[in-house]
Amino acid sequence: MALFPVVLMLFALGMERVEHRLSKLLEPDEEVQHYLDSASNAEVKELRKLGLPAGVARKRKRRARTEELDVARAS
């Protein structure tokens, strides 16, 4: 009976370590956070409809196309 508080404290300390590791893993990547901050509602709906991997691939293709156009205009 006297061990219960000690075991409970050790369990709480262990769970705190697990929570800290999980919070580091689940923090959004800087690129993802920037995209979500700057995305329009239509882009977010497209991501939701297509799924994240397909939507991100389409966004990268579009971004690459616009960068190519910018380079072509500059030259």
NULO-836885 format. One line per field, with one value per atom (N, C-alpha, C, O): residue in three letters; x, y, z; atom name; residue number from 1. Coordinates in Angstrom, 1 decimal, always signed. Example, Ala and Ser with C-alpha at 12.3 -4.5 7.8 and 13.67 -1.06 7.14 Angstrom:
<recs>
aa (ala	ala	ala	ala	ser	ser	ser	ser);
x (+13.2	+12.3	+13.2	+14.2	+12.8	+13.7	+12.9	+13.4);
y (-5.7	-4.5	-3.3	-3.3	-2.2	-1.1	+0.0	+1.1);
z (+7.8	+7.8	+7.8	+8.5	+7.1	+7.1	+7.9	+8.0);
at (N	CA	C	O	N	CA	C	O);
i (1	1	1	1	2	2	2	2);
</recs>
This chain:
<recs>
aa (met	met	met	met	ala	ala	ala	ala	leu	leu	leu	leu	phe	phe	phe	phe	pro	pro	pro	pro	val	val	val	val	val	val	val	val	leu	leu	leu	leu	met	met	met	met	leu	leu	leu	leu	phe	phe	phe	phe	ala	ala	ala	ala	leu	leu	leu	leu	gly	gly	gly	gly	met	met	met	met	glu	glu	glu	glu	arg	arg	arg	arg	val	val	val	val	glu	glu	glu	glu	his	his	his	his	arg	arg	arg	arg	leu	leu	leu	leu	ser	ser	ser	ser	lys	lys	lys	lys	leu	leu	leu	leu	leu	leu	leu	leu	glu	glu	glu	glu	pro	pro	pro	pro	asp	asp	asp	asp	glu	glu	glu	glu	glu	glu	glu	glu	val	val	val	val	gln	gln	gln	gln	his	his	his	his	tyr	tyr	tyr	tyr	leu	leu	leu	leu	asp	asp	asp	asp	ser	ser	ser	ser	ala	ala	ala	ala	ser	ser	ser	ser	asn	asn	asn	asn	ala	ala	ala	ala	glu	glu	glu	glu	val	val	val	val	lys	lys	lys	lys	glu	glu	glu	glu	leu	leu	leu	leu	arg	arg	arg	arg	lys	lys	lys	lys	leu	leu	leu	leu	gly	gly	gly	gly	leu	leu	leu	leu	pro	pro	pro	pro	ala	ala	ala	ala	gly	gly	gly	gly	val	val	val	val	ala	ala	ala	ala	arg	arg	arg	arg	lys	lys	lys	lys	arg	arg	arg	arg	lys	lys	lys	lys	arg	arg	arg	arg	arg	arg	arg	arg	ala	ala	ala	ala	arg	arg	arg	arg	thr	thr	thr	thr	glu	glu	glu	glu	glu	glu	glu	glu	leu	leu	leu	leu	asp	asp	asp	asp	val	val	val	val	ala	ala	ala	ala	arg	arg	arg	arg	ala	ala	ala	ala	ser	ser	ser	ser);
x (+0.8	+0.0	+0.9	+0.5	+2.0	+2.9	+3.6	+4.2	+3.7	+4.4	+3.6	+4.1	+2.3	+1.4	+1.8	+1.9	+2.0	+2.4	+3.8	+3.9	+4.7	+6.0	+5.8	+6.4	+5.0	+4.8	+4.0	+4.3	+3.1	+2.3	+3.2	+3.1	+4.1	+5.0	+6.0	+6.2	+6.5	+7.4	+6.6	+7.2	+5.4	+4.6	+4.3	+4.4	+4.1	+3.8	+5.1	+5.0	+6.3	+7.5	+7.8	+8.3	+7.5	+7.7	+6.8	+7.2	+5.5	+4.6	+5.0	+4.7	+5.5	+6.0	+7.1	+7.1	+8.0	+9.1	+8.5	+8.9	+7.5	+6.9	+6.2	+6.2	+5.4	+4.7	+5.7	+5.4	+6.8	+7.8	+8.3	+8.4	+8.6	+9.1	+8.1	+8.4	+6.8	+5.8	+5.5	+5.2	+5.6	+5.3	+6.4	+6.1	+7.6	+8.7	+8.4	+8.6	+7.9	+7.7	+6.5	+6.4	+5.5	+4.2	+4.2	+3.2	+5.3	+5.3	+5.3	+6.1	+4.5	+4.5	+5.8	+6.5	+6.2	+7.4	+7.3	+6.2	+8.4	+8.4	+7.7	+7.0	+8.0	+7.5	+5.9	+5.2	+5.5	+4.1	+3.4	+2.3	+4.0	+3.4	+3.3	+2.2	+4.3	+4.3	+3.2	+2.5	+3.1	+2.0	+0.6	-0.2	+0.4	-0.9	-1.2	-2.4	-0.2	-0.4	-0.8	-1.6	-0.2	-0.4	-1.4	-1.6	-1.9	-2.8	-4.2	-4.7	-4.8	-6.2	-7.1	-6.7	-8.4	-9.4	-9.5	-9.7	-9.4	-9.5	-8.3	-8.6	-7.1	-6.0	-6.2	-5.8	-6.7	-6.9	-8.0	-7.9	-9.0	-10.1	-9.5	-9.9	-8.6	-8.0	-7.2	-7.2	-6.4	-5.6	-6.5	-6.2	-7.6	-8.5	-9.1	-9.3	-9.4	-10.1	-9.1	-9.4	-7.9	-6.9	-6.1	-5.6	-6.0	-5.2	-3.9	-3.5	-3.2	-2.0	-0.9	-0.4	-0.5	+0.7	+0.4	+1.3	-0.8	-1.1	-1.2	-0.8	-1.8	-2.0	-0.7	-0.5	+0.2	+1.5	+2.3	+3.0	+2.2	+2.9	+2.4	+3.2	+1.1	+0.5	+1.0	+1.3	+1.0	+1.5	+2.9	+3.3	+3.8	+5.2	+5.4	+6.2	+4.6	+4.6	+4.3	+4.9	+3.2	+2.7	+3.8	+4.1	+4.4	+5.5	+6.7	+7.2	+7.0	+8.2	+7.9	+8.7	+6.6	+6.2	+6.3	+6.8	+5.8	+5.9	+7.3	+7.6	+8.2	+9.6	+10.2	+11.1	+9.9	+10.4	+10.0	+10.7	+8.7	+8.2	+8.9	+9.2	+9.1	+9.8	+11.3	+11.7	+11.9	+13.3	+13.3	+14.1	+12.3	+12.1	+11.8	+12.4	+11.0	+10.7	+11.9	+12.1	+12.7	+13.9	+15.0	+15.8	+15.0	+16.1	+15.7	+16.6);
y (-1.2	+0.0	+1.3	+2.3	+1.2	+2.4	+2.6	+3.6	+1.5	+1.6	+2.3	+2.8	+2.4	+2.9	+4.4	+4.7	+5.3	+6.7	+6.7	+7.5	+5.9	+5.8	+5.3	+5.9	+4.2	+3.7	+4.7	+4.8	+5.4	+6.4	+7.5	+8.0	+7.9	+9.0	+8.6	+9.3	+7.4	+6.8	+6.7	+7.0	+6.3	+6.2	+7.6	+7.7	+8.5	+9.9	+10.5	+11.1	+10.2	+10.7	+10.0	+10.7	+8.7	+8.0	+8.5	+8.7	+8.8	+9.3	+10.7	+11.1	+11.5	+12.8	+12.7	+13.5	+11.8	+11.6	+11.2	+11.7	+10.3	+9.8	+11.0	+11.1	+11.7	+12.9	+13.9	+14.4	+14.1	+15.1	+14.6	+15.4	+13.3	+12.7	+12.8	+13.1	+12.5	+12.5	+13.9	+14.1	+14.9	+16.3	+16.7	+17.5	+16.3	+16.7	+16.0	+16.6	+14.8	+14.1	+14.6	+14.6	+15.1	+15.6	+17.0	+17.5	+17.8	+19.2	+19.3	+18.5	+20.1	+20.2	+20.7	+21.6	+20.1	+20.5	+22.0	+22.5	+22.7	+24.1	+24.4	+25.3	+23.5	+23.7	+23.5	+24.2	+22.5	+22.2	+23.3	+23.8	+23.9	+25.0	+26.2	+26.9	+26.5	+27.6	+27.5	+28.4	+26.3	+26.0	+26.2	+26.9	+25.7	+25.8	+27.3	+27.7	+28.0	+29.4	+30.2	+31.2	+29.8	+30.6	+30.0	+30.6	+28.9	+28.2	+28.8	+29.3	+28.8	+29.3	+28.2	+27.0	+28.6	+27.5	+26.5	+25.3	+26.9	+26.0	+25.0	+23.8	+25.4	+24.5	+23.5	+22.3	+24.0	+23.1	+22.1	+20.9	+22.5	+21.6	+20.5	+19.3	+21.0	+20.0	+19.0	+17.8	+19.5	+18.5	+17.5	+16.3	+18.0	+17.1	+16.1	+14.9	+16.5	+15.7	+14.6	+13.4	+15.1	+14.2	+13.4	+12.3	+13.8	+13.2	+14.0	+14.6	+14.0	+14.8	+14.5	+15.5	+13.3	+13.1	+13.6	+14.2	+13.3	+13.7	+15.2	+15.8	+15.8	+17.3	+18.0	+19.0	+17.5	+18.1	+18.0	+18.9	+16.8	+16.6	+17.6	+18.2	+17.8	+18.8	+20.2	+21.0	+20.6	+21.9	+22.1	+23.2	+21.1	+21.2	+21.4	+22.2	+20.6	+20.8	+22.2	+22.8	+22.7	+24.1	+25.1	+26.0	+24.9	+25.8	+25.8	+26.8	+24.6	+24.4	+25.1	+25.7	+24.9	+25.6	+27.1	+27.7	+27.7	+29.1	+29.6	+30.7	+28.8	+29.2	+29.2	+30.0	+28.2	+28.1	+29.3	+29.9	+29.7	+30.9	+32.1	+33.0	+32.3	+33.4	+33.5	+34.6	+32.4	+32.4	+32.7	+33.5	+32.2	+32.5	+34.0	+34.6	+34.6	+36.0	+36.9	+37.9	+36.4	+37.2	+37.2	+38.2	+36.2	+36.1	+36.7	+36.7);
z (+0.0	+0.0	+0.0	-0.6	+0.7	+0.7	-0.6	-0.8	-1.4	-2.7	-3.8	-4.8	-3.6	-4.6	-5.0	-6.2	-4.0	-4.5	-5.2	-6.1	-4.8	-5.5	-6.9	-7.9	-7.1	-8.4	-9.3	-10.5	-8.7	-9.4	-9.9	-11.0	-9.0	-9.4	-10.5	-11.4	-10.4	-11.5	-12.8	-13.9	-12.8	-14.0	-14.6	-15.8	-13.7	-14.2	-14.9	-15.9	-14.3	-14.8	-16.2	-17.1	-16.3	-17.5	-18.6	-19.8	-18.3	-19.2	-19.7	-20.9	-18.8	-19.2	-20.3	-21.2	-20.1	-21.1	-22.4	-23.5	-22.4	-23.6	-24.3	-25.5	-23.5	-24.1	-24.7	-25.8	-24.1	-24.6	-26.0	-26.9	-26.1	-27.3	-28.4	-29.6	-28.1	-29.0	-29.5	-30.7	-28.6	-29.0	-30.0	-30.9	-29.9	-30.8	-32.2	-33.2	-32.2	-33.4	-34.2	-35.4	-33.4	-34.0	-34.4	-34.9	-34.1	-34.5	-36.0	-36.6	-36.6	-38.0	-38.6	-38.0	-39.7	-40.4	-40.8	-41.0	-40.9	-41.2	-42.6	-42.7	-43.6	-44.9	-44.9	-45.5	-44.1	-44.0	-43.3	-43.7	-42.2	-41.5	-42.4	-42.4	-43.2	-44.1	-45.1	-45.4	-45.7	-46.7	-46.1	-46.7	-44.9	-44.3	-44.0	-44.0	-43.6	-43.3	-44.6	-44.5	-45.7	-46.9	-47.9	-49.0	-47.6	-48.6	-48.6	-47.6	-49.8	-49.9	-49.5	-49.4	-49.3	-49.0	-50.1	-49.8	-51.4	-52.5	-52.5	-52.7	-52.1	-52.0	-50.9	-51.0	-49.8	-48.6	-49.0	-48.6	-49.7	-50.1	-51.1	-51.0	-52.0	-52.9	-52.2	-52.5	-51.2	-50.4	-49.7	-49.6	-49.1	-48.4	-49.4	-49.0	-50.6	-51.6	-52.1	-52.2	-52.5	-53.1	-52.1	-52.4	-50.9	-49.9	-49.9	-50.9	-48.8	-48.6	-49.5	-50.1	-49.8	-50.7	-52.1	-52.7	-52.6	-54.0	-54.1	-55.1	-53.1	-53.1	-53.0	-53.6	-52.2	-52.0	-53.3	-53.7	-54.0	-55.2	-56.3	-57.0	-56.4	-57.3	-57.0	-57.9	-55.7	-55.3	-55.7	-56.2	-55.5	-55.9	-57.4	-57.8	-58.2	-59.6	-60.0	-60.9	-59.4	-59.8	-59.4	-60.2	-58.2	-57.8	-58.7	-59.0	-59.1	-60.1	-61.4	-62.0	-61.9	-63.1	-63.0	-64.0	-61.9	-61.8	-61.7	-62.1	-61.0	-60.9	-62.3	-62.6	-63.1	-64.5	-65.3	-66.0	-65.1	-65.8	-65.4	-66.2	-64.1	-63.6	-64.1	-64.5	-64.2	-64.8	-66.3	-66.8	-67.0	-68.4	-68.7	-69.6	-67.8	-67.9	-67.6	-68.2	-66.7	-66.3	-67.3	-67.4	-68.1	-69.1	-70.4	-71.4);
at (N	CA	C	O	N	CA	C	O	N	CA	C	O	N	CA	C	O	N	CA	C	O	N	CA	C	O	N	CA	C	O	N	CA	C	O	N	CA	C	O	N	CA	C	O	N	CA	C	O	N	CA	C	O	N	CA	C	O	N	CA	C	O	N	CA	C	O	N	CA	C	O	N	CA	C	O	N	CA	C	O	N	CA	C	O	N	CA	C	O	N	CA	C	O	N	CA	C	O	N	CA	C	O	N	CA	C	O	N	CA	C	O	N	CA	C	O	N	CA	C	O	N	CA	C	O	N	CA	C	O	N	CA	C	O	N	CA	C	O	N	CA	C	O	N	CA	C	O	N	CA	C	O	N	CA	C	O	N	CA	C	O	N	CA	C	O	N	CA	C	O	N	CA	C	O	N	CA	C	O	N	CA	C	O	N	CA	C	O	N	CA	C	O	N	CA	C	O	N	CA	C	O	N	CA	C	O	N	CA	C	O	N	CA	C	O	N	CA	C	O	N	CA	C	O	N	CA	C	O	N	CA	C	O	N	CA	C	O	N	CA	C	O	N	CA	C	O	N	CA	C	O	N	CA	C	O	N	CA	C	O	N	CA	C	O	N	CA	C	O	N	CA	C	O	N	CA	C	O	N	CA	C	O	N	CA	C	O	N	CA	C	O	N	CA	C	O	N	CA	C	O	N	CA	C	O	N	CA	C	O	N	CA	C	O	N	CA	C	O	N	CA	C	O	N	CA	C	O	N	CA	C	O	N	CA	C	O);
i (1	1	1	1	2	2	2	2	3	3	3	3	4	4	4	4	5	5	5	5	6	6	6	6	7	7	7	7	8	8	8	8	9	9	9	9	10	10	10	10	11	11	11	11	12	12	12	12	13	13	13	13	14	14	14	14	15	15	15	15	16	16	16	16	17	17	17	17	18	18	18	18	19	19	19	19	20	20	20	20	21	21	21	21	22	22	22	22	23	23	23	23	24	24	24	24	25	25	25	25	26	26	26	26	27	27	27	27	28	28	28	28	29	29	29	29	30	30	30	30	31	31	31	31	32	32	32	32	33	33	33	33	34	34	34	34	35	35	35	35	36	36	36	36	37	37	37	37	38	38	38	38	39	39	39	39	40	40	40	40	41	41	41	41	42	42	42	42	43	43	43	43	44	44	44	44	45	45	45	45	46	46	46	46	47	47	47	47	48	48	48	48	49	49	49	49	50	50	50	50	51	51	51	51	52	52	52	52	53	53	53	53	54	54	54	54	55	55	55	55	56	56	56	56	57	57	57	57	58	58	58	58	59	59	59	59	60	60	60	60	61	61	61	61	62	62	62	62	63	63	63	63	64	64	64	64	65	65	65	65	66	66	66	66	67	67	67	67	68	68	68	68	69	69	69	69	70	70	70	70	71	71	71	71	72	72	72	72	73	73	73	73	74	74	74	74	75	75	75	75);
</recs>
